[in-house]
Amino acid sequence: MVAAGSTGQTTDQLLSFLRMQTKDVLNSFSAHMVPFILADGSRLGGLALSSASGVWVDELTPLKAFTDIMHGVHGVEAKTVNFWMKNKARVAEEQTQQHIRNLLRDAWRKLNGELLSAQQ
């Protein structure tokens, strides 16, 4: 999956390490291996392998070819999300947390000042 999303020198290094000539060769190899690697062998006394993997792509950056490779070759669903626009509830929560931090900071400073004055 890393090779599918890489470019330039990173791709060259990954392909060299994996001993593959091109991304197409790697994708073809992966597509043929995935059914065997993820096959449930428990009925035959073998292993049952499951994986939890996913890819999140910013919805403002269309990467259809990448998401197609992730799904077709690696069996991973690439979901689009908006990394830039925050959920309104999340913004309100963050603002509330900041307001509470400010109140606590101000109260601490006031209390600390009173304690220092009392000691003198």
Backbone as XML, in Angstrom:
<?xml version="1.0"?>
<chain id="A" units="angstrom">
  <residue number="1" name="MET">
    <atom name="N" x="0.827" y="-1.187" z="0.000"/>
    <atom name="CA" x="0.000" y="0.000" z="0.000"/>
    <atom name="C" x="0.871" y="1.249" z="0.000"/>
  </residue>
  <residue number="2" name="VAL">
    <atom name="N" x="1.979" y="1.183" z="0.693"/>
    <atom name="CA" x="2.873" y="2.338" z="0.742"/>
    <atom name="C" x="3.413" y="2.645" z="-0.647"/>
  </residue>
  <residue number="3" name="ALA">
    <atom name="N" x="3.805" y="1.612" z="-1.370"/>
    <atom name="CA" x="4.363" y="1.805" z="-2.712"/>
    <atom name="C" x="3.328" y="2.418" z="-3.653"/>
  </residue>
  <residue number="4" name="ALA">
    <atom name="N" x="2.064" y="2.033" z="-3.499"/>
    <atom name="CA" x="1.019" y="2.543" z="-4.390"/>
    <atom name="C" x="0.869" y="4.050" z="-4.263"/>
  </residue>
  <residue number="5" name="GLY">
    <atom name="N" x="1.088" y="4.586" z="-3.075"/>
    <atom name="CA" x="0.926" y="6.019" z="-2.874"/>
    <atom name="C" x="2.219" y="6.803" z="-2.939"/>
  </residue>
  <residue number="6" name="SER">
    <atom name="N" x="3.322" y="6.130" z="-3.206"/>
    <atom name="CA" x="4.610" y="6.818" z="-3.203"/>
    <atom name="C" x="4.995" y="7.303" z="-4.600"/>
  </residue>
  <residue number="7" name="THR">
    <atom name="N" x="5.993" y="8.177" z="-4.632"/>
    <atom name="CA" x="6.523" y="8.675" z="-5.902"/>
    <atom name="C" x="8.032" y="8.834" z="-5.785"/>
  </residue>
  <residue number="8" name="GLY">
    <atom name="N" x="8.677" y="8.999" z="-6.913"/>
    <atom name="CA" x="10.093" y="9.352" z="-6.965"/>
    <atom name="C" x="11.016" y="8.369" z="-6.285"/>
  </residue>
  <residue number="9" name="GLN">
    <atom name="N" x="11.938" y="8.916" z="-5.506"/>
    <atom name="CA" x="12.973" y="8.118" z="-4.861"/>
    <atom name="C" x="12.381" y="7.115" z="-3.870"/>
  </residue>
  <residue number="10" name="THR">
    <atom name="N" x="11.297" y="7.480" z="-3.199"/>
    <atom name="CA" x="10.651" y="6.557" z="-2.262"/>
    <atom name="C" x="10.175" y="5.318" z="-2.988"/>
  </residue>
  <residue number="11" name="THR">
    <atom name="N" x="9.520" y="5.516" z="-4.131"/>
    <atom name="CA" x="9.059" y="4.387" z="-4.935"/>
    <atom name="C" x="10.240" y="3.527" z="-5.372"/>
  </residue>
  <residue number="12" name="ASP">
    <atom name="N" x="11.280" y="4.167" z="-5.871"/>
    <atom name="CA" x="12.463" y="3.432" z="-6.331"/>
    <atom name="C" x="13.049" y="2.573" z="-5.212"/>
  </residue>
  <residue number="13" name="GLN">
    <atom name="N" x="13.143" y="3.132" z="-4.014"/>
    <atom name="CA" x="13.705" y="2.385" z="-2.896"/>
    <atom name="C" x="12.812" y="1.216" z="-2.494"/>
  </residue>
  <residue number="14" name="LEU">
    <atom name="N" x="11.493" y="1.444" z="-2.467"/>
    <atom name="CA" x="10.569" y="0.357" z="-2.119"/>
    <atom name="C" x="10.625" y="-0.772" z="-3.155"/>
  </residue>
  <residue number="15" name="LEU">
    <atom name="N" x="10.601" y="-0.391" z="-4.425"/>
    <atom name="CA" x="10.655" y="-1.409" z="-5.476"/>
    <atom name="C" x="11.966" y="-2.179" z="-5.432"/>
  </residue>
  <residue number="16" name="SER">
    <atom name="N" x="13.052" y="-1.495" z="-5.165"/>
    <atom name="CA" x="14.351" y="-2.158" z="-5.061"/>
    <atom name="C" x="14.352" y="-3.138" z="-3.894"/>
  </residue>
  <residue number="17" name="PHE">
    <atom name="N" x="13.859" y="-2.701" z="-2.747"/>
    <atom name="CA" x="13.810" y="-3.557" z="-1.565"/>
    <atom name="C" x="12.947" y="-4.794" z="-1.808"/>
  </residue>
  <residue number="18" name="LEU">
    <atom name="N" x="11.815" y="-4.589" z="-2.488"/>
    <atom name="CA" x="10.885" y="-5.700" z="-2.761"/>
    <atom name="C" x="11.274" y="-6.509" z="-3.997"/>
  </residue>
  <residue number="19" name="ARG">
    <atom name="N" x="12.335" y="-6.060" z="-4.672"/>
    <atom name="CA" x="12.839" y="-6.727" z="-5.876"/>
    <atom name="C" x="11.769" y="-6.805" z="-6.976"/>
  </residue>
  <residue number="20" name="MET">
    <atom name="N" x="11.138" y="-5.663" z="-7.199"/>
    <atom name="CA" x="10.125" y="-5.528" z="-8.243"/>
    <atom name="C" x="10.583" y="-4.446" z="-9.208"/>
  </residue>
  <residue number="21" name="GLN">
    <atom name="N" x="10.309" y="-4.653" z="-10.510"/>
    <atom name="CA" x="10.768" y="-3.672" z="-11.497"/>
    <atom name="C" x="9.901" y="-2.414" z="-11.539"/>
  </residue>
  <residue number="22" name="THR">
    <atom name="N" x="8.585" y="-2.585" z="-11.432"/>
    <atom name="CA" x="7.668" y="-1.448" z="-11.548"/>
    <atom name="C" x="6.527" y="-1.591" z="-10.549"/>
  </residue>
  <residue number="23" name="LYS">
    <atom name="N" x="5.768" y="-0.506" z="-10.388"/>
    <atom name="CA" x="4.577" y="-0.569" z="-9.537"/>
    <atom name="C" x="3.555" y="-1.545" z="-10.116"/>
  </residue>
  <residue number="24" name="ASP">
    <atom name="N" x="3.448" y="-1.573" z="-11.449"/>
    <atom name="CA" x="2.488" y="-2.480" z="-12.078"/>
    <atom name="C" x="2.811" y="-3.935" z="-11.751"/>
  </residue>
  <residue number="25" name="VAL">
    <atom name="N" x="4.095" y="-4.289" z="-11.783"/>
    <atom name="CA" x="4.508" y="-5.657" z="-11.444"/>
    <atom name="C" x="4.171" y="-5.944" z="-9.977"/>
  </residue>
  <residue number="26" name="LEU">
    <atom name="N" x="4.462" y="-4.982" z="-9.093"/>
    <atom name="CA" x="4.158" y="-5.144" z="-7.671"/>
    <atom name="C" x="2.658" y="-5.285" z="-7.448"/>
  </residue>
  <residue number="27" name="ASN">
    <atom name="N" x="1.854" y="-4.445" z="-8.109"/>
    <atom name="CA" x="0.400" y="-4.518" z="-7.958"/>
    <atom name="C" x="-0.140" y="-5.849" z="-8.461"/>
  </residue>
  <residue number="28" name="SER">
    <atom name="N" x="0.383" y="-6.323" z="-9.563"/>
    <atom name="CA" x="-0.041" y="-7.617" z="-10.101"/>
    <atom name="C" x="0.298" y="-8.737" z="-9.124"/>
  </residue>
  <residue number="29" name="PHE">
    <atom name="N" x="1.516" y="-8.704" z="-8.609"/>
    <atom name="CA" x="1.947" y="-9.714" z="-7.636"/>
    <atom name="C" x="1.054" y="-9.676" z="-6.397"/>
  </residue>
  <residue number="30" name="SER">
    <atom name="N" x="0.799" y="-8.460" z="-5.887"/>
    <atom name="CA" x="-0.044" y="-8.307" z="-4.700"/>
    <atom name="C" x="-1.451" y="-8.825" z="-4.947"/>
  </residue>
  <residue number="31" name="ALA">
    <atom name="N" x="-2.000" y="-8.506" z="-6.111"/>
    <atom name="CA" x="-3.355" y="-8.948" z="-6.435"/>
    <atom name="C" x="-3.462" y="-10.460" z="-6.454"/>
  </residue>
  <residue number="32" name="HIS">
    <atom name="N" x="-2.410" y="-11.137" z="-6.903"/>
    <atom name="CA" x="-2.428" y="-12.601" z="-6.943"/>
    <atom name="C" x="-2.186" y="-13.212" z="-5.563"/>
  </residue>
  <residue number="33" name="MET">
    <atom name="N" x="-1.463" y="-12.523" z="-4.690"/>
    <atom name="CA" x="-1.120" y="-13.064" z="-3.372"/>
    <atom name="C" x="-2.190" y="-12.828" z="-2.311"/>
  </residue>
  <residue number="34" name="VAL">
    <atom name="N" x="-2.915" y="-11.726" z="-2.399"/>
    <atom name="CA" x="-3.888" y="-11.369" z="-1.368"/>
    <atom name="C" x="-4.882" y="-12.493" z="-1.076"/>
  </residue>
  <residue number="35" name="PRO">
    <atom name="N" x="-5.483" y="-13.147" z="-2.084"/>
    <atom name="CA" x="-6.427" y="-14.221" z="-1.764"/>
    <atom name="C" x="-5.788" y="-15.367" z="-0.974"/>
  </residue>
  <residue number="36" name="PHE">
    <atom name="N" x="-4.535" y="-15.658" z="-1.244"/>
    <atom name="CA" x="-3.865" y="-16.741" z="-0.521"/>
    <atom name="C" x="-3.486" y="-16.329" z="0.893"/>
  </residue>
  <residue number="37" name="ILE">
    <atom name="N" x="-3.011" y="-15.095" z="1.022"/>
    <atom name="CA" x="-2.578" y="-14.613" z="2.331"/>
    <atom name="C" x="-3.771" y="-14.440" z="3.271"/>
  </residue>
  <residue number="38" name="LEU">
    <atom name="N" x="-4.871" y="-13.937" z="2.731"/>
    <atom name="CA" x="-6.043" y="-13.682" z="3.563"/>
    <atom name="C" x="-7.020" y="-14.848" z="3.607"/>
  </residue>
  <residue number="39" name="ALA">
    <atom name="N" x="-6.677" y="-15.969" z="2.987"/>
    <atom name="CA" x="-7.558" y="-17.135" z="2.998"/>
    <atom name="C" x="-7.699" y="-17.662" z="4.420"/>
  </residue>
  <residue number="40" name="ASP">
    <atom name="N" x="-8.897" y="-18.116" z="4.758"/>
    <atom name="CA" x="-9.153" y="-18.682" z="6.079"/>
    <atom name="C" x="-8.739" y="-20.147" z="6.066"/>
  </residue>
  <residue number="41" name="GLY">
    <atom name="N" x="-7.625" y="-20.447" z="6.681"/>
    <atom name="CA" x="-7.114" y="-21.817" z="6.710"/>
    <atom name="C" x="-7.491" y="-22.572" z="7.964"/>
  </residue>
  <residue number="42" name="SER">
    <atom name="N" x="-8.360" y="-22.010" z="8.791"/>
    <atom name="CA" x="-8.688" y="-22.631" z="10.074"/>
    <atom name="C" x="-9.398" y="-23.977" z="9.907"/>
  </residue>
  <residue number="43" name="ARG">
    <atom name="N" x="-10.165" y="-24.151" z="8.839"/>
    <atom name="CA" x="-10.854" y="-25.430" z="8.617"/>
    <atom name="C" x="-9.866" y="-26.564" z="8.406"/>
  </residue>
  <residue number="44" name="LEU">
    <atom name="N" x="-8.701" y="-26.221" z="7.893"/>
    <atom name="CA" x="-7.689" y="-27.232" z="7.606"/>
    <atom name="C" x="-6.618" y="-27.276" z="8.691"/>
  </residue>
  <residue number="45" name="GLY">
    <atom name="N" x="-6.886" y="-26.642" z="9.821"/>
    <atom name="CA" x="-5.912" y="-26.619" z="10.900"/>
    <atom name="C" x="-4.878" y="-25.520" z="10.744"/>
  </residue>
  <residue number="46" name="GLY">
    <atom name="N" x="-5.084" y="-24.659" z="9.761"/>
    <atom name="CA" x="-4.146" y="-23.572" z="9.521"/>
    <atom name="C" x="-4.581" y="-22.296" z="10.205"/>
  </residue>
  <residue number="47" name="LEU">
    <atom name="N" x="-4.014" y="-21.235" z="9.749"/>
    <atom name="CA" x="-4.283" y="-19.933" z="10.348"/>
    <atom name="C" x="-5.448" y="-19.226" z="9.680"/>
  </residue>
  <residue number="48" name="ALA">
    <atom name="N" x="-6.088" y="-18.392" z="10.440"/>
    <atom name="CA" x="-7.079" y="-17.470" z="9.906"/>
    <atom name="C" x="-6.515" y="-16.081" z="10.149"/>
  </residue>
  <residue number="49" name="LEU">
    <atom name="N" x="-6.197" y="-15.401" z="9.104"/>
    <atom name="CA" x="-5.590" y="-14.081" z="9.209"/>
    <atom name="C" x="-6.629" y="-13.028" z="8.887"/>
  </residue>
  <residue number="50" name="SER">
    <atom name="N" x="-6.702" y="-12.047" z="9.735"/>
    <atom name="CA" x="-7.557" y="-10.903" z="9.430"/>
    <atom name="C" x="-6.735" y="-9.658" z="9.706"/>
  </residue>
  <residue number="51" name="SER">
    <atom name="N" x="-7.056" y="-8.618" z="8.995"/>
    <atom name="CA" x="-6.320" y="-7.380" z="9.202"/>
    <atom name="C" x="-7.295" y="-6.222" z="9.248"/>
  </residue>
  <residue number="52" name="ALA">
    <atom name="N" x="-6.906" y="-5.242" z="9.987"/>
    <atom name="CA" x="-7.692" y="-4.014" z="10.048"/>
    <atom name="C" x="-6.812" y="-2.926" z="9.461"/>
  </residue>
  <residue number="53" name="SER">
    <atom name="N" x="-7.091" y="-2.593" z="8.250"/>
    <atom name="CA" x="-6.306" y="-1.544" z="7.629"/>
    <atom name="C" x="-7.232" y="-0.655" z="6.827"/>
  </residue>
  <residue number="54" name="GLY">
    <atom name="N" x="-6.819" y="0.533" z="6.669"/>
    <atom name="CA" x="-7.626" y="1.473" z="5.915"/>
    <atom name="C" x="-6.792" y="2.645" z="5.479"/>
  </residue>
  <residue number="55" name="VAL">
    <atom name="N" x="-7.334" y="3.370" z="4.555"/>
    <atom name="CA" x="-6.668" y="4.540" z="4.026"/>
    <atom name="C" x="-7.695" y="5.654" z="4.009"/>
  </residue>
  <residue number="56" name="TRP">
    <atom name="N" x="-7.284" y="6.815" z="4.499"/>
    <atom name="CA" x="-8.160" y="7.978" z="4.460"/>
    <atom name="C" x="-7.538" y="9.004" z="3.526"/>
  </residue>
  <residue number="57" name="VAL">
    <atom name="N" x="-8.334" y="9.463" z="2.582"/>
    <atom name="CA" x="-7.882" y="10.412" z="1.571"/>
    <atom name="C" x="-8.711" y="11.681" z="1.727"/>
  </residue>
  <residue number="58" name="ASP">
    <atom name="N" x="-8.049" y="12.831" z="1.696"/>
    <atom name="CA" x="-8.772" y="14.090" z="1.816"/>
    <atom name="C" x="-9.705" y="14.243" z="0.621"/>
  </residue>
  <residue number="59" name="GLU">
    <atom name="N" x="-10.976" y="14.562" z="0.907"/>
    <atom name="CA" x="-11.964" y="14.646" z="-0.167"/>
    <atom name="C" x="-11.681" y="15.788" z="-1.138"/>
  </residue>
  <residue number="60" name="LEU">
    <atom name="N" x="-10.848" y="16.744" z="-0.738"/>
    <atom name="CA" x="-10.501" y="17.838" z="-1.633"/>
    <atom name="C" x="-9.401" y="17.454" z="-2.620"/>
  </residue>
  <residue number="61" name="THR">
    <atom name="N" x="-8.789" y="16.292" z="-2.412"/>
    <atom name="CA" x="-7.713" y="15.819" z="-3.278"/>
    <atom name="C" x="-8.156" y="14.518" z="-3.931"/>
  </residue>
  <residue number="62" name="PRO">
    <atom name="N" x="-8.734" y="14.577" z="-5.117"/>
    <atom name="CA" x="-9.232" y="13.354" z="-5.738"/>
    <atom name="C" x="-8.077" y="12.429" z="-6.146"/>
  </residue>
  <residue number="63" name="LEU">
    <atom name="N" x="-8.123" y="11.215" z="-5.650"/>
    <atom name="CA" x="-7.090" y="10.225" z="-5.957"/>
    <atom name="C" x="-7.757" y="8.926" z="-6.409"/>
  </residue>
  <residue number="64" name="LYS">
    <atom name="N" x="-8.595" y="9.012" z="-7.423"/>
    <atom name="CA" x="-9.359" y="7.849" z="-7.857"/>
    <atom name="C" x="-8.461" y="6.668" z="-8.198"/>
  </residue>
  <residue number="65" name="ALA">
    <atom name="N" x="-7.373" y="6.888" z="-8.916"/>
    <atom name="CA" x="-6.479" y="5.792" z="-9.279"/>
    <atom name="C" x="-5.921" y="5.125" z="-8.029"/>
  </residue>
  <residue number="66" name="PHE">
    <atom name="N" x="-5.541" y="5.933" z="-7.043"/>
    <atom name="CA" x="-4.994" y="5.394" z="-5.798"/>
    <atom name="C" x="-6.047" y="4.578" z="-5.055"/>
  </residue>
  <residue number="67" name="THR">
    <atom name="N" x="-7.260" y="5.122" z="-4.923"/>
    <atom name="CA" x="-8.307" y="4.397" z="-4.208"/>
    <atom name="C" x="-8.695" y="3.129" z="-4.948"/>
  </residue>
  <residue number="68" name="ASP">
    <atom name="N" x="-8.662" y="3.154" z="-6.272"/>
    <atom name="CA" x="-8.951" y="1.942" z="-7.057"/>
    <atom name="C" x="-7.901" y="0.867" z="-6.801"/>
  </residue>
  <residue number="69" name="ILE">
    <atom name="N" x="-6.630" y="1.264" z="-6.733"/>
    <atom name="CA" x="-5.560" y="0.308" z="-6.453"/>
    <atom name="C" x="-5.722" y="-0.255" z="-5.044"/>
  </residue>
  <residue number="70" name="MET">
    <atom name="N" x="-6.011" y="0.599" z="-4.088"/>
    <atom name="CA" x="-6.172" y="0.134" z="-2.706"/>
    <atom name="C" x="-7.278" y="-0.912" z="-2.617"/>
  </residue>
  <residue number="71" name="HIS">
    <atom name="N" x="-8.389" y="-0.657" z="-3.292"/>
    <atom name="CA" x="-9.516" y="-1.587" z="-3.221"/>
    <atom name="C" x="-9.263" y="-2.834" z="-4.070"/>
  </residue>
  <residue number="72" name="GLY">
    <atom name="N" x="-8.858" y="-2.622" z="-5.314"/>
    <atom name="CA" x="-8.700" y="-3.751" z="-6.232"/>
    <atom name="C" x="-7.537" y="-4.662" z="-5.919"/>
  </residue>
  <residue number="73" name="VAL">
    <atom name="N" x="-6.421" y="-4.088" z="-5.542"/>
    <atom name="CA" x="-5.211" y="-4.895" z="-5.328"/>
    <atom name="C" x="-5.075" y="-5.332" z="-3.879"/>
  </residue>
  <residue number="74" name="HIS">
    <atom name="N" x="-5.296" y="-4.423" z="-2.952"/>
    <atom name="CA" x="-5.024" y="-4.714" z="-1.552"/>
    <atom name="C" x="-6.270" y="-5.056" z="-0.744"/>
  </residue>
  <residue number="75" name="GLY">
    <atom name="N" x="-7.455" y="-4.893" z="-1.338"/>
    <atom name="CA" x="-8.681" y="-5.205" z="-0.620"/>
    <atom name="C" x="-8.979" y="-4.231" z="0.512"/>
  </residue>
  <residue number="76" name="VAL">
    <atom name="N" x="-8.489" y="-3.011" z="0.391"/>
    <atom name="CA" x="-8.659" y="-1.993" z="1.420"/>
    <atom name="C" x="-9.546" y="-0.895" z="0.865"/>
  </residue>
  <residue number="77" name="GLU">
    <atom name="N" x="-10.517" y="-0.493" z="1.650"/>
    <atom name="CA" x="-11.382" y="0.598" z="1.212"/>
    <atom name="C" x="-10.749" y="1.925" z="1.591"/>
  </residue>
  <residue number="78" name="ALA">
    <atom name="N" x="-10.558" y="2.769" z="0.611"/>
    <atom name="CA" x="-10.020" y="4.108" z="0.867"/>
    <atom name="C" x="-11.200" y="5.046" z="1.034"/>
  </residue>
  <residue number="79" name="LYS">
    <atom name="N" x="-11.351" y="5.589" z="2.219"/>
    <atom name="CA" x="-12.463" y="6.486" z="2.502"/>
    <atom name="C" x="-12.016" y="7.931" z="2.361"/>
  </residue>
  <residue number="80" name="THR">
    <atom name="N" x="-12.922" y="8.756" z="1.900"/>
    <atom name="CA" x="-12.613" y="10.179" z="1.811"/>
    <atom name="C" x="-13.151" y="10.876" z="3.049"/>
  </residue>
  <residue number="81" name="VAL">
    <atom name="N" x="-12.358" y="11.771" z="3.571"/>
    <atom name="CA" x="-12.756" y="12.565" z="4.728"/>
    <atom name="C" x="-12.347" y="14.006" z="4.479"/>
  </residue>
  <residue number="82" name="ASN">
    <atom name="N" x="-12.958" y="14.886" z="5.208"/>
    <atom name="CA" x="-12.605" y="16.298" z="5.094"/>
    <atom name="C" x="-11.729" y="16.652" z="6.287"/>
  </residue>
  <residue number="83" name="PHE">
    <atom name="N" x="-10.420" y="16.798" z="6.028"/>
    <atom name="CA" x="-9.487" y="17.123" z="7.092"/>
    <atom name="C" x="-9.500" y="18.599" z="7.445"/>
  </residue>
  <residue number="84" name="TRP">
    <atom name="N" x="-10.140" y="19.422" z="6.636"/>
    <atom name="CA" x="-10.059" y="20.870" z="6.821"/>
    <atom name="C" x="-11.252" y="21.459" z="7.548"/>
  </residue>
  <residue number="85" name="MET">
    <atom name="N" x="-12.437" y="20.961" z="7.293"/>
    <atom name="CA" x="-13.640" y="21.500" z="7.911"/>
    <atom name="C" x="-13.975" y="20.675" z="9.144"/>
  </residue>
  <residue number="86" name="LYS">
    <atom name="N" x="-14.030" y="21.322" z="10.282"/>
    <atom name="CA" x="-14.329" y="20.620" z="11.520"/>
    <atom name="C" x="-15.834" y="20.533" z="11.725"/>
  </residue>
  <residue number="87" name="ASN">
    <atom name="N" x="-16.222" y="19.489" z="12.366"/>
    <atom name="CA" x="-17.603" y="19.291" z="12.752"/>
    <atom name="C" x="-17.990" y="20.400" z="13.735"/>
  </residue>
  <residue number="88" name="LYS">
    <atom name="N" x="-19.185" y="20.966" z="13.586"/>
    <atom name="CA" x="-19.619" y="22.080" z="14.432"/>
    <atom name="C" x="-19.607" y="21.702" z="15.917"/>
  </residue>
  <residue number="89" name="ALA">
    <atom name="N" x="-20.013" y="20.473" z="16.225"/>
    <atom name="CA" x="-20.015" y="20.038" z="17.619"/>
    <atom name="C" x="-18.593" y="19.993" z="18.161"/>
  </residue>
  <residue number="90" name="ARG">
    <atom name="N" x="-17.654" y="19.560" z="17.342"/>
    <atom name="CA" x="-16.249" y="19.486" z="17.761"/>
    <atom name="C" x="-15.688" y="20.885" z="18.000"/>
  </residue>
  <residue number="91" name="VAL">
    <atom name="N" x="-16.047" y="21.839" z="17.156"/>
    <atom name="CA" x="-15.591" y="23.214" z="17.338"/>
    <atom name="C" x="-16.140" y="23.770" z="18.650"/>
  </residue>
  <residue number="92" name="ALA">
    <atom name="N" x="-17.422" y="23.530" z="18.914"/>
    <atom name="CA" x="-18.033" y="24.011" z="20.161"/>
    <atom name="C" x="-17.352" y="23.371" z="21.366"/>
  </residue>
  <residue number="93" name="GLU">
    <atom name="N" x="-17.045" y="22.084" z="21.273"/>
    <atom name="CA" x="-16.366" y="21.388" z="22.368"/>
    <atom name="C" x="-14.977" y="21.985" z="22.624"/>
  </residue>
  <residue number="94" name="GLU">
    <atom name="N" x="-14.233" y="22.238" z="21.555"/>
    <atom name="CA" x="-12.902" y="22.825" z="21.700"/>
    <atom name="C" x="-12.973" y="24.221" z="22.308"/>
  </residue>
  <residue number="95" name="GLN">
    <atom name="N" x="-13.966" y="25.015" z="21.884"/>
    <atom name="CA" x="-14.118" y="26.365" z="22.429"/>
    <atom name="C" x="-14.482" y="26.312" z="23.908"/>
  </residue>
  <residue number="96" name="THR">
    <atom name="N" x="-15.338" y="25.369" z="24.282"/>
    <atom name="CA" x="-15.721" y="25.199" z="25.682"/>
    <atom name="C" x="-14.517" y="24.798" z="26.520"/>
  </residue>
  <residue number="97" name="GLN">
    <atom name="N" x="-13.733" y="23.851" z="26.015"/>
    <atom name="CA" x="-12.533" y="23.418" z="26.734"/>
    <atom name="C" x="-11.559" y="24.584" z="26.928"/>
  </residue>
  <residue number="98" name="GLN">
    <atom name="N" x="-11.382" y="25.385" z="25.905"/>
    <atom name="CA" x="-10.477" y="26.531" z="26.004"/>
    <atom name="C" x="-11.002" y="27.552" z="27.010"/>
  </residue>
  <residue number="99" name="HIS">
    <atom name="N" x="-12.313" y="27.773" z="27.006"/>
    <atom name="CA" x="-12.920" y="28.712" z="27.955"/>
    <atom name="C" x="-12.694" y="28.222" z="29.388"/>
  </residue>
  <residue number="100" name="ILE">
    <atom name="N" x="-12.881" y="26.932" z="29.631"/>
    <atom name="CA" x="-12.656" y="26.358" z="30.970"/>
    <atom name="C" x="-11.189" y="26.495" z="31.367"/>
  </residue>
  <residue number="101" name="ARG">
    <atom name="N" x="-10.282" y="26.228" z="30.425"/>
    <atom name="CA" x="-8.846" y="26.391" z="30.722"/>
    <atom name="C" x="-8.533" y="27.835" z="31.121"/>
  </residue>
  <residue number="102" name="ASN">
    <atom name="N" x="-9.104" y="28.774" z="30.398"/>
    <atom name="CA" x="-8.873" y="30.195" z="30.706"/>
    <atom name="C" x="-9.412" y="30.561" z="32.087"/>
  </residue>
  <residue number="103" name="LEU">
    <atom name="N" x="-10.630" y="30.063" z="32.417"/>
    <atom name="CA" x="-11.207" y="30.340" z="33.730"/>
    <atom name="C" x="-10.335" y="29.764" z="34.843"/>
  </residue>
  <residue number="104" name="LEU">
    <atom name="N" x="-9.884" y="28.525" z="34.664"/>
    <atom name="CA" x="-9.032" y="27.890" z="35.671"/>
    <atom name="C" x="-7.694" y="28.619" z="35.808"/>
  </residue>
  <residue number="105" name="ARG">
    <atom name="N" x="-7.125" y="29.016" z="34.681"/>
    <atom name="CA" x="-5.853" y="29.751" z="34.714"/>
    <atom name="C" x="-6.012" y="31.062" z="35.473"/>
  </residue>
  <residue number="106" name="ASP">
    <atom name="N" x="-7.078" y="31.788" z="35.162"/>
    <atom name="CA" x="-7.310" y="33.075" z="35.820"/>
    <atom name="C" x="-7.566" y="32.887" z="37.318"/>
  </residue>
  <residue number="107" name="ALA">
    <atom name="N" x="-8.358" y="31.875" z="37.671"/>
    <atom name="CA" x="-8.644" y="31.612" z="39.088"/>
    <atom name="C" x="-7.364" y="31.207" z="39.817"/>
  </residue>
  <residue number="108" name="TRP">
    <atom name="N" x="-6.519" y="30.413" z="39.190"/>
    <atom name="CA" x="-5.262" y="29.996" z="39.794"/>
    <atom name="C" x="-4.350" y="31.207" z="40.022"/>
  </residue>
  <residue number="109" name="ARG">
    <atom name="N" x="-4.270" y="32.083" z="39.049"/>
    <atom name="CA" x="-3.431" y="33.277" z="39.192"/>
    <atom name="C" x="-3.931" y="34.154" z="40.343"/>
  </residue>
  <residue number="110" name="LYS">
    <atom name="N" x="-5.255" y="34.305" z="40.436"/>
    <atom name="CA" x="-5.833" y="35.125" z="41.503"/>
    <atom name="C" x="-5.543" y="34.497" z="42.859"/>
  </residue>
  <residue number="111" name="LEU">
    <atom name="N" x="-5.782" y="33.201" z="42.983"/>
    <atom name="CA" x="-5.532" y="32.489" z="44.229"/>
    <atom name="C" x="-4.052" y="32.541" z="44.596"/>
  </residue>
  <residue number="112" name="ASN">
    <atom name="N" x="-3.195" y="32.325" z="43.632"/>
    <atom name="CA" x="-1.748" y="32.352" z="43.852"/>
    <atom name="C" x="-1.310" y="33.740" z="44.331"/>
  </residue>
  <residue number="113" name="GLY">
    <atom name="N" x="-1.872" y="34.781" z="43.733"/>
    <atom name="CA" x="-1.562" y="36.152" z="44.157"/>
    <atom name="C" x="-2.013" y="36.414" z="45.575"/>
  </residue>
  <residue number="114" name="GLU">
    <atom name="N" x="-3.198" y="35.919" z="45.938"/>
    <atom name="CA" x="-3.708" y="36.098" z="47.306"/>
    <atom name="C" x="-2.839" y="35.355" z="48.314"/>
  </residue>
  <residue number="115" name="LEU">
    <atom name="N" x="-2.401" y="34.153" z="47.963"/>
    <atom name="CA" x="-1.532" y="33.377" z="48.850"/>
    <atom name="C" x="-0.194" y="34.079" z="49.082"/>
  </residue>
  <residue number="116" name="LEU">
    <atom name="N" x="0.360" y="34.619" z="47.985"/>
    <atom name="CA" x="1.639" y="35.321" z="48.107"/>
    <atom name="C" x="1.485" y="36.582" z="48.961"/>
  </residue>
  <residue number="117" name="SER">
    <atom name="N" x="0.370" y="37.282" z="48.795"/>
    <atom name="CA" x="0.121" y="38.498" z="49.584"/>
    <atom name="C" x="-0.051" y="38.148" z="51.062"/>
  </residue>
  <residue number="118" name="ALA">
    <atom name="N" x="-0.711" y="37.053" z="51.347"/>
    <atom name="CA" x="-0.954" y="36.635" z="52.731"/>
    <atom name="C" x="0.341" y="36.249" z="53.424"/>
  </residue>
  <residue number="119" name="GLN">
    <atom name="N" x="1.311" y="35.737" z="52.676"/>
    <atom name="CA" x="2.576" y="35.321" z="53.262"/>
    <atom name="C" x="3.453" y="36.504" z="53.621"/>
  </residue>
  <residue number="120" name="GLN">
    <atom name="N" x="3.239" y="37.637" z="53.029"/>
    <atom name="CA" x="4.100" y="38.804" z="53.273"/>
    <atom name="C" x="3.673" y="39.567" z="54.436"/>
  </residue>
</chain>
